[in-house]
């Protein structure tokens, strides 16, 4: 098809770029989920960046651009269970205030759920 509009993301090359970017974000999350659970703890790199990657995937998906592909809702829900299990068993060791803990849990749950819903809408 080549180019179908004047927008920055209205071409095959842009779609290929978005596909590669999306794949990188998904691959990072997939590898983090399959790796050492300690790396998913809330004060570790992947414990912070996995939710960031999920939010970036949501932002890209909302644009409706060609090339953005989300993992299946089942994969996302498996990630959710894995991530939250690590979070729940390690968060208290960091001594968070109860209000922060509740708010953060809600944000994490909402992030995974919004991504699963977005994925289901594209299936």
N, C-alpha and C positions, 0 to 999 in steps of 0.2 A: 504494500500500500504506500510506503514511503512517508510522505508528509500529508496530513489531513487537516491541518489548520496552522494558524500563525502563532499559537501558544508555544511556550518553551517545552511543553511535554506532548506536543502534537506531531510526533514522528516515530518511526520505527526505532531510530537510534535512541531517542529519549525513553521509549518503552523498554528497550533492552537495558538501558542504564538503570531505570527503576526496578526492573526485574533483578538485576545484579545487586542493587542496594537492598532490596527487600530480602533477597536470598541471604545476604550477609547478616542482616539483623536476625532472621529466623535461625540461621546456622549457629550464631553466637548463643542464642537462647537454648537451642537444642543441645549444644555441647555443654553449656553450663548445667542444664538439667540432668545430663547423663554423667557429669563429673562428680568430684568430691563434694558431698553436701555441705561441708564446712564452708566452701566457697560461696554458697548461697545465703550464708548468715547475714543478718541485716547490717553488720558493720564491715562486710567484705565487698570487694569490687563487684562481683556478680549479684550479690544481694541488693546492690544499689542500681546497677545498670540493666539488669533484666527488666524491671518495671519500666525503665526509660526506653528500652528497645520496644517493649509492647506499646507504649504510648506513641512512639514514632511510627510504628506500623499502623496504628489507628489513624494518626494524622494523614499518612500517605493514602490509606484506604478511603478516607472521607473525601479526598479530592476527586475520586472517580477516574483517575488516570489509568491508561492502559499500561500493563506491566507490573502492577502491584498484585501479588498473590499471597494470600494469608494461608497459614496451615489450617487443617480441619478443626472444627469445634472440639472434636474428641481429643486431638493433640493438645489444644489449648487448655482444656479442662484437666488433662493429665498434668500438664505443667503447673496449673493452678494448685492442684493437690500436693504436688511435690514441693513447690515453693513455699506454700503456706505451712506445710508440716515442719519444714526447717525453720521458718520464721517463728512459729509458735513455740518450738522447743528451745529457741535461742534468744528471743527478744528479752525475756526477763533478766537474763544475765547482764544486760546492758543498763539495767536500772531505769527504764523509761517511766515518765509520769503516766499514770493511768489514762488520762485524757489523750495524750499523744498515742499511746498504744492502741486505744480504741479507734481513733481517727485514722491512724496509719493502716490498721487492719481493714477498715472500711474502704480506704483508697485502693489498697492492693486487691481486695475482692472485686471492687468495681472495675478496676483496670482489666483484670483477666476476663470478667464477665462481658464487658463491652467488646473486647476483642473476639470472644467466642460468638457473640451475637452478630458482629460484623462479618465474621467468617461464615456463619450459617446463612446470612442474607445473600452471600455471593455463591453459595453452593448450588 
